[in-house]
Amino acid sequence: MDRDRHRLKKLSDEISTKRLSLAWKNTVRHGLRNQALSDLYDYMDIHRNVEDVCERIKSQIMSETFTVDSYEVVSKEKSKGICRKIVIPSAEDAIVMQCLVDRLESDILDKEPTKSAYYSRSHTPPKSFRDIDENFPYEWLKVWKEYQKELWQYGDDFEYVVMTDIAKYYDTIPLKKLKSRVTNIGELSEEVIDMLFYILKEYVWQPEYTSYHGVGLPQLNFDAPRLLAHCFLYDIDDYIKEKKGESFSRWMDDINLGARSISEAKNITKNIDIRLGGKGLSLNSYKTKILDFEDASRELRVDENRYINIAVNKKENNLPGKEEKWIEFLKDKFESFYNGSREGRWTQILKRFFTTFAKYDSQFLEKYVPKIVRNVPDARSHVAKYYRKIGYSTKRYSQIVDFLKCDYCIDDVSIFEFLKLISEWDIPINSPYRSEAVEVPNDIFDKLKVRSVALVAGGIRVVGKYGTHQERWDFIQKSRFTWRSSQWASRQVAALTPRLNEKPKDSLLSQFRSEGLLEGLRVMSHIRNLRERTSVDSQLNSYLTYTSKPFPFSKVLIAVVLLSSTNLPTKQTQNLREDILETVDDSMYQNIIRNT
């Protein structure tokens, strides 16, 4: 009993209310906005009450009543129908995990055996090379170039380069061995480590209620699994450093190193694989390559990177030369690239082209989109960003809808991403596609005939923006068997209630209560509290009037709550409406704000 009290006391020292709050403000809020599925209410119920939320979390931990909340697992296609499972944790659990990571990170990184292995912080806005990864596509490009420089800086000393990675790394990490490795790193808090693994264990996928098998680090878009996966390979770093000095680079499980001969390269990969075998891991034989530097240049697409860099530098720094000339230059290069060999880092270069043409507001890639979204799943998010940047057209709309309705669209992330894109476009007021857009999520729902939280979340955004009161309510009712079994999905439904009539609101409130959907109830309670306010504080005012492109639907919904309140002074309501309209350029949102 005394030992238990001592452990709780130590845990209390590590997880204070202040530290939990800082984890939210510094990292978690930004991170939740960048999950595979984002929250329509933007977690404003958490943000505006974060001190109380963190105090409640702390109380639960100290009373030993803390449990992992319900979470979502969504699919993201990698290639050929093979999907990665991504966990989306609750806001509270994300806060706790980040607080724990913040307590461990500096000590773990202090024990790094080399500065040639890189760990990424997933969500804090990028600041340096080590802070950026593929979850920040634009900034990651800068890091990717630096990563290649790391590889080439020892190019004069070695004839060959080894490129390899670990097969199914996250899925095959034994958690017991991982925990032992973390515990033995240094003077780390046993209580913090136990708490972190307690949470992560709950996220391990156990299909069809199979028993826990102790293997697999869940894939979350947060720092905890990345930090642990990084330090699990410290002994591999030690071995490579012993053999190669700093003439290697490791980015999580991707390893590049120089070799003077093929025999040396083979011996190193053999010994790395043997050492990984002791951890229950192995190198990916399909992706392991021993290349001379001519082959490595093709693998890394050095020439393509070079001319894309030139074009990006010209645009970002407004260098002399006609923009039309640079666009034509990019067009020629893209056609040669697209019709040529697809070896090496082809997909990364394809994504760079989408980013670069978006910078130039060029529509050139439009004709390539249908095939790319079908056949290159990893490029879909870049297509969405590209189309978000260059804006709506009937052709682009038709392309995206055709993809959503076809048999190639099989994963949750693609469904949500492209429905969200449709909701973010400014479809002209007189366009028939506004009313047609409302049918898109309904048609997908009829096609899938399975539970899809991603479809509910994306569909609510589309019907919430373009639909009538009845159409919004019809979609909510149609998808009720999905959101009734998901706390997170109930939040999305509740967030739309400012765009519903009173009778449907009352019906939802009753359903949330009867089904125990506390997240939906919490959002509705927060909306009610906002409506009862007699003034708009500076935090709300700044949030609603901050210029964002595209202007988020979540802000529109909160604006509707405040502008429809009878408790605000008329003058303040008028001023708020005018201030918001100055930042909104979407015609549909302008109408909603004006008419509220």
C-alpha positions in Angstrom: 0.0 0.0 0.0 2.8 2.4 0.9 4.6 1.5 -2.4 1.4 2.3 -4.3 1.0 5.6 -2.6 4.7 6.4 -3.3 4.2 5.5 -7.0 1.1 7.8 -7.2 3.0 10.6 -5.5 5.8 10.3 -8.1 3.4 10.1 -10.9 1.6 13.2 -9.5 4.9 15.1 -9.6 5.5 14.2 -13.2 1.9 14.8 -14.5 0.8 18.0 -13.0 -2.2 20.0 -14.1 0.1 22.7 -15.4 2.1 20.2 -17.5 -1.1 18.6 -18.9 -2.3 22.1 -19.9 1.0 22.9 -21.6 0.9 19.7 -23.5 -2.5 20.7 -24.9 -1.5 24.3 -25.7 2.0 23.5 -27.1 1.4 20.3 -29.0 -1.9 18.4 -28.8 -4.3 21.0 -30.1 -2.2 21.5 -33.2 -1.8 17.8 -33.5 -5.5 17.0 -33.4 -6.1 19.4 -36.3 -3.7 17.3 -38.3 -5.2 13.8 -37.6 -6.4 11.7 -40.5 -9.9 12.8 -39.5 -10.3 16.3 -38.0 -12.9 17.3 -35.5 -15.7 19.6 -36.8 -16.0 21.4 -33.5 -12.2 21.9 -33.4 -12.2 20.7 -29.8 -13.3 24.1 -28.6 -15.1 22.5 -25.7 -11.7 21.3 -24.5 -9.7 24.4 -25.5 -11.9 26.8 -23.6 -12.0 24.6 -20.5 -8.6 23.1 -20.7 -7.7 23.8 -17.0 -10.8 22.0 -15.8 -10.3 19.2 -18.2 -6.7 18.7 -17.1 -7.7 18.9 -13.4 -10.2 16.1 -14.0 -7.6 14.0 -15.8 -5.2 14.5 -12.9 -7.9 13.6 -10.4 -8.7 10.4 -12.3 -5.0 9.4 -12.4 -4.5 10.0 -8.7 -7.7 8.1 -7.8 -6.7 5.2 -10.1 -9.9 5.5 -12.1 -8.2 6.7 -15.3 -9.0 4.5 -18.3 -8.3 4.9 -22.0 -11.2 6.5 -23.7 -12.9 5.2 -26.8 -10.9 5.9 -30.0 -11.2 5.5 -33.7 -9.2 3.2 -36.0 -9.3 4.4 -39.6 -7.7 2.9 -42.8 -5.4 4.6 -45.2 -4.4 2.8 -48.4 -0.7 2.3 -49.0 -0.9 0.6 -52.3 -2.8 -2.2 -54.2 -5.6 -2.2 -51.6 -3.2 -2.8 -48.6 -4.2 -0.3 -45.9 -2.5 1.0 -42.8 -4.5 1.2 -39.6 -4.2 4.6 -37.9 -5.4 5.2 -34.4 -7.1 8.5 -33.5 -7.1 8.9 -29.8 -9.5 11.1 -27.7 -8.3 14.5 -26.8 -7.8 13.6 -23.1 -5.7 10.6 -23.9 -3.6 12.6 -26.4 -3.0 15.2 -23.6 -1.8 12.5 -21.2 0.4 10.8 -23.8 2.0 14.0 -24.8 2.6 15.0 -21.2 4.3 11.7 -20.6 6.5 12.0 -23.7 7.5 15.5 -22.7 8.8 14.1 -19.4 10.8 11.3 -21.2 11.9 12.9 -24.4 15.0 14.9 -23.3 16.4 12.0 -21.3 15.9 9.6 -24.1 17.4 11.8 -26.8 20.3 12.6 -24.5 21.3 8.9 -24.8 21.3 9.0 -28.6 24.6 7.3 -29.8 24.7 9.4 -32.9 23.5 12.6 -34.5 23.0 10.8 -37.8 19.7 9.3 -36.7 16.6 11.5 -36.7 13.5 11.6 -34.6 10.5 13.7 -35.7 8.2 15.6 -33.4 4.9 15.1 -35.1 2.8 18.2 -34.4 4.6 21.1 -32.9 4.9 23.6 -35.9 8.2 22.8 -37.7 11.3 24.7 -36.6 14.3 22.6 -37.7 15.5 19.6 -39.6 14.8 17.2 -36.7 11.3 18.6 -36.2 9.8 17.8 -39.6 8.6 14.6 -41.2 6.2 13.4 -43.9 3.2 14.5 -41.9 4.1 18.1 -42.9 4.3 17.6 -46.7 5.4 21.1 -47.6 8.1 21.5 -44.9 9.1 17.8 -45.2 10.4 18.6 -48.7 13.0 20.9 -47.2 14.1 18.1 -44.8 14.1 15.6 -47.6 16.6 17.7 -49.5 18.8 18.0 -46.4 18.5 14.3 -45.9 19.9 13.7 -49.4 22.8 16.1 -48.6 23.5 14.0 -45.6 23.8 11.0 -47.9 25.9 12.7 -50.5 28.3 14.4 -48.2 30.3 11.2 -48.0 29.9 10.5 -51.7 33.6 11.0 -52.4 34.8 8.4 -49.9 32.5 5.5 -50.8 31.8 3.7 -54.1 28.4 2.4 -53.0 25.4 3.3 -51.0 23.1 1.0 -49.1 19.5 1.9 -48.8 17.3 -0.2 -46.6 14.4 -0.2 -44.1 12.9 -2.5 -41.6 10.0 -4.7 -42.7 6.7 -3.7 -41.2 8.5 -2.0 -38.4 5.7 -0.7 -36.2 3.6 -3.8 -36.7 6.4 -6.2 -35.5 7.9 -4.3 -32.5 7.5 -6.6 -29.4 6.2 -4.2 -26.7 7.8 -6.2 -23.8 11.2 -5.8 -25.4 10.5 -2.2 -26.3 9.5 -1.4 -22.7 12.6 -3.1 -21.4 14.8 -1.1 -23.8 13.2 2.2 -22.7 13.5 1.3 -19.0 17.2 0.6 -19.4 18.1 3.8 -21.2 18.8 5.9 -18.1 17.3 7.4 -15.1 13.8 7.5 -16.5 10.7 7.5 -14.3 9.3 4.0 -14.0 5.9 5.4 -13.3 5.8 7.5 -16.4 7.0 4.6 -18.6 4.3 2.3 -17.1 1.6 4.8 -17.7 2.6 5.4 -21.3 2.7 1.7 -22.1 -0.6 1.2 -20.3 -2.2 3.6 -22.8 -0.4 2.3 -25.9 -1.2 -1.3 -25.1 -4.9 -0.4 -25.3 -4.4 0.8 -28.9 -2.9 -2.4 -30.2 -5.1 -3.9 -32.8 -6.8 -7.1 -31.8 -9.0 -8.3 -34.7 -12.2 -10.3 -34.0 -11.6 -10.1 -30.2 -8.4 -12.2 -30.4 -6.2 -12.3 -27.3 -3.4 -9.7 -26.8 -0.2 -11.1 -28.4 2.2 -8.3 -27.3 3.4 -7.4 -30.7 2.9 -4.1 -32.6 3.3 -0.5 -31.7 0.1 1.3 -32.7 0.4 3.9 -35.4 -0.7 7.3 -34.0 0.1 10.6 -35.5 1.5 11.7 -32.2 5.0 11.7 -30.6 4.7 8.8 -28.2 5.1 5.9 -30.7 7.7 7.7 -32.8 10.0 8.5 -29.8 9.8 4.9 -28.6 10.4 3.4 -32.0 13.4 5.7 -32.5 15.1 4.7 -29.3 14.5 1.0 -29.9 17.1 1.2 -32.6 19.9 2.8 -30.6 21.9 -0.4 -30.6 21.6 -0.5 -34.4 22.9 3.0 -34.5 25.8 2.0 -32.2 26.8 -0.9 -34.6 26.6 1.3 -37.7 28.6 4.1 -36.1 31.2 1.6 -35.0 31.6 0.5 -38.6 31.0 3.7 -40.6 31.5 6.6 -38.2 28.9 9.2 -39.0 28.8 8.2 -42.7 25.2 7.1 -42.4 21.7 8.4 -41.9 18.7 6.9 -40.2 15.3 8.4 -40.4 13.2 6.3 -38.1 13.4 2.8 -39.8 14.9 4.0 -43.1 18.7 3.5 -43.2 21.2 4.8 -45.7 25.0 4.3 -45.5 28.1 4.4 -47.6 30.3 1.4 -48.5 33.6 1.0 -50.3 32.7 -2.4 -51.9 29.7 -4.6 -52.5 31.2 -7.2 -50.0 31.4 -4.5 -47.3 27.8 -3.4 -48.0 26.6 -7.0 -47.8 28.4 -7.7 -44.6 26.9 -4.6 -42.9 23.3 -5.4 -44.1 23.8 -9.0 -42.9 24.9 -7.9 -39.5 22.2 -5.3 -39.1 19.6 -8.0 -40.0 21.1 -10.4 -37.4 20.9 -7.7 -34.7 17.4 -6.9 -35.7 16.5 -10.6 -35.5 17.3 -10.5 -31.8 14.5 -7.9 -31.5 12.0 -9.9 -33.5 12.6 -7.6 -36.5 14.2 -7.9 -39.9 15.3 -5.8 -42.9 12.9 -5.5 -45.8 14.7 -7.5 -48.5 12.5 -6.0 -51.3 13.5 -2.5 -50.4 17.2 -3.2 -49.6 19.4 -1.9 -52.4 23.2 -1.7 -52.9 23.8 1.0 -55.5 26.7 2.8 -57.1 26.3 6.5 -57.1 25.0 6.6 -60.6 22.2 4.3 -59.7 21.7 6.1 -56.4 21.3 9.4 -58.3 18.4 7.8 -60.3 17.0 6.2 -57.1 16.9 9.5 -55.3 15.8 11.4 -58.4 18.5 14.0 -57.9 18.0 15.7 -61.3 14.2 16.1 -60.7 14.8 17.5 -57.3 17.3 20.0 -58.6 15.0 21.6 -61.3 12.0 21.6 -58.9 14.1 23.4 -56.4 15.1 26.0 -59.0 11.4 26.6 -59.8 10.3 26.8 -56.2 13.2 29.1 -55.4 12.2 31.4 -58.3 8.6 31.6 -57.0 9.3 31.9 -53.3 12.0 34.6 -53.7 10.4 36.4 -56.7 13.6 36.0 -58.8 13.9 37.7 -62.2 12.2 35.9 -65.1 8.7 35.6 -66.5 6.5 33.3 -64.5 5.0 31.8 -67.7 8.5 30.7 -68.7 9.0 28.8 -65.5 5.6 27.2 -65.8 6.4 26.0 -69.3 9.7 24.7 -68.0 7.9 22.7 -65.3 5.3 21.3 -67.8 8.0 20.0 -70.0 9.9 18.4 -67.1 6.7 16.9 -65.7 5.7 15.2 -68.9 9.2 13.7 -69.3 9.1 12.5 -65.7 5.5 11.2 -65.8 6.0 9.2 -69.1 9.4 7.9 -68.1 10.7 5.3 -65.7 8.9 5.0 -62.3 11.9 3.6 -60.4 13.2 5.0 -57.2 11.6 7.9 -55.4 9.0 8.5 -58.1 6.1 9.1 -55.8 7.9 11.7 -53.8 8.8 13.6 -56.9 5.2 13.4 -58.1 4.0 14.9 -54.8 6.6 17.6 -55.2 5.2 18.5 -58.6 1.7 18.9 -57.2 3.1 21.2 -54.5 5.1 23.2 -57.0 2.3 23.7 -59.5 0.0 24.7 -56.6 2.5 27.5 -55.7 2.3 28.7 -59.3 -1.6 28.4 -59.3 -1.2 26.4 -62.5 -4.1 24.1 -63.6 -1.7 22.0 -65.7 -1.9 18.8 -63.6 -5.7 18.7 -63.7 -5.7 16.3 -66.7 -3.5 13.8 -64.8 -5.6 13.7 -61.6 -8.1 10.9 -62.5 -5.4 8.3 -63.0 -3.2 9.5 -60.2 -6.0 9.4 -57.5 -6.9 5.9 -58.6 -3.4 4.4 -58.9 -1.1 6.4 -56.5 -2.8 6.4 -53.1 0.1 8.1 -51.4 -0.4 11.2 -53.6 -4.1 11.7 -52.9 -3.6 14.2 -50.0 -1.3 16.2 -52.3 -4.0 16.2 -55.0 -6.5 17.5 -52.4 -4.1 20.3 -51.4 -3.5 21.2 -55.0 -7.2 21.4 -55.8 -7.8 23.3 -52.6 -5.2 25.8 -53.7 -6.3 26.3 -57.3 -10.0 26.2 -56.4 -13.3 24.8 -57.7 -14.2 24.0 -61.3 -16.9 21.7 -62.6 -14.3 19.5 -64.1 -12.4 19.1 -60.8 -15.6 18.5 -59.0 -16.6 15.8 -61.4 -13.2 14.1 -61.1 -13.3 14.0 -57.3 -16.9 12.7 -57.2 -16.2 10.1 -59.8 -13.3 8.8 -57.7 -15.4 8.8 -54.5 -18.0 6.7 -56.1 -15.7 4.3 -57.9 -14.3 1.0 -56.6 -10.8 2.4 -56.3 -11.8 4.5 -53.3 -11.6 1.9 -50.5 -10.1 3.6 -47.5 -11.4 5.9 -44.8 -8.8 8.7 -45.2 -9.5 9.1 -48.9 -13.3 9.3 -48.3 -12.9 12.0 -45.6 -10.2 13.9 -47.4 -12.1 14.4 -50.7 -15.5 15.0 -49.0 -13.8 17.7 -46.9 -12.4 19.1 -50.1 -15.8 19.4 -51.7 -17.1 21.2 -48.5 -14.1 23.6 -48.7 -14.7 24.6 -52.3 -16.6 27.7 -53.0 -19.2 26.3 -55.4 -21.1 29.1 -57.1 -24.5 30.0 -55.7 -26.3 29.3 -59.0 -24.5 26.0 -59.7 -26.6 22.8 -59.8 -23.6 21.1 -58.2 -24.4 22.6 -54.8 -27.5 20.5 -54.5 -25.9 17.5 -56.3 -23.0 17.6 -53.7 -25.5 16.8 -51.0 -26.2 13.4 -52.7 -22.6 12.4 -52.9 -22.2 11.2 -49.3 -25.6 9.5 -49.5 -24.5 7.7 -52.6 -21.3 6.6 -51.0 -23.2 5.4 -48.0 -25.5 3.3 -50.2 -22.4 1.8 -52.0 -20.4 1.0 -48.8 -23.2 -0.6 -46.8 -20.7 -0.7 -43.8 -20.0 1.4 -40.8 -17.7 4.3 -41.7 -17.0 7.1 -39.3 -15.0 8.8 -42.0 -18.0 9.0 -44.2 -20.1 10.4 -41.4 -17.5 13.0 -40.6 -17.0 14.0 -44.3 -20.6 13.8 -45.2 -21.7 16.0 -42.3 -19.4 18.7 -43.7 -20.9 18.5 -47.2 -24.6 18.4 -46.2 -23.9 20.8 -43.4 -22.7 23.4 -45.9 -24.8 22.8 -49.0 -27.9 21.0 -47.7 -31.3 22.2 -46.5 -32.5 21.7 -42.9 -34.3 18.5 -44.0 -31.3 17.2 -46.0 -29.0 17.7 -43.0 -31.4 15.9 -40.7 -32.0 13.1 -43.2 -28.3 12.4 -43.5 -27.9 12.3 -39.7 -30.7 9.9 -39.4 -29.4 7.7 -42.3 -26.0 7.4 -40.6 -27.3 7.0 -37.0 -26.2 3.3 -36.7 -22.7 4.5 -37.2 -22.5 7.6 -35.0 -24.6 5.9 -32.2 -21.6 3.5 -31.6 -18.9 6.1 -31.8 -18.2 8.8 -29.2 -16.0 10.7 -31.7 -18.7 10.6 -34.5 -21.3 11.8 -32.0 -19.1 15.0 -31.6 -19.4 15.6 -35.4 -23.1 15.2 -35.3 -23.4 17.5 -32.3 -21.2 20.1 -33.9 -23.7 20.5 -36.8 -26.6 21.3 -34.4 -26.3 25.1 -34.9 -27.5 24.3 -38.5 -30.5 22.3 -37.4 -34.0 23.2 -36.3 -35.1 22.9 -32.6 -37.0 19.7 -33.0 -34.1 17.7 -34.4 -31.8 19.2 -31.8 -34.1 17.9 -29.0 -34.2 14.5 -30.7 -30.4 14.3 -30.8 -30.1 15.4 -27.2 -32.5 12.6 -26.2 -30.6 10.0 -28.4 -27.2 11.1 -27.0 -28.5 10.6 -23.5 -30.1 7.2 -24.1 -27.0 5.9 -25.9 -24.5 7.3 -23.3 -22.8 9.5 -26.0 -21.0 11.8 -23.6 -18.8 13.4 -26.3 -21.9 14.5 -28.2 -23.5 15.7 -25.0 -20.4 17.7 -24.1 -20.3 19.5 -27.5 -24.0 20.3 -27.2 -23.6 21.6 -23.7 -20.7 23.8 -24.8 -22.8 25.2 -27.7 -25.6 26.0 -25.2 -23.1 27.8 -22.9 -21.9 29.9 -25.9 -25.4 30.8 -26.8 -26.1 32.0 -23.3 -23.1 34.3 -23.2 -23.8 38.0 -22.8 -20.5 39.1 -24.5 -17.8 37.8 -26.8 -14.5 37.6 -25.1 -11.1 38.3 -26.8 -10.3 34.6 -27.3 -13.5 33.9 -29.2 -13.2 37.1 -31.2 -9.7 36.4 -32.2 -10.5 32.8 -33.1 -13.5 33.8 -35.3 -11.8 36.8 -37.1 -8.4 35.2 -37.7 -7.9 35.0 -41.5 -7.8 31.3 -42.6 -7.8 30.0 -46.1 -10.0 28.2 -46.6 -12.2 29.5 -43.8 -13.0 26.5 -41.6 -16.6 25.3 -41.3 -16.1 24.8 -37.6 -15.7 28.6 -37.2 -18.9 29.2 -39.2 -20.8 26.9 -36.9 -19.5 28.7 -33.8 -20.2 32.1 -35.4 -23.8 30.9 -36.1 -24.2 30.1 -32.4 -23.1 33.5 -31.2 -24.8 35.5 -33.9 -28.1 33.8 -33.3 -27.9 34.5 -29.5 -30.5 36.9 -28.1 -28.2 37.5 -25.1 -25.5 39.5 -27.0 -26.0 43.3 -27.3 -27.2 44.2 -30.8 -24.2 46.4 -31.5 -21.7 43.6 -30.5 -23.5 41.2 -32.8 -23.4 43.6 -35.7 -19.7 44.3 -35.1 -18.9 40.6 -34.9 -20.8 39.8 -38.1 -19.0 42.6 -40.0 -15.6 41.5 -38.6 -16.2 37.9 -39.6 -17.4 38.8 -43.1 -14.2 40.7 -43.7 -12.2 37.4 -43.3 -14.6 35.1 -45.2 -14.5 34.9 -49.0 -16.6 31.8 -49.4 -20.0 32.9 -50.9 -22.0 30.2 -49.1 -20.4 31.0 -45.7 -21.0 34.7 -46.4 -24.7 34.0 -46.9 -24.9 32.0 -43.7 -23.2 34.7 -41.7 -25.3 37.5 -43.2 -28.6 35.7 -42.6 -27.9 34.5 -39.1 
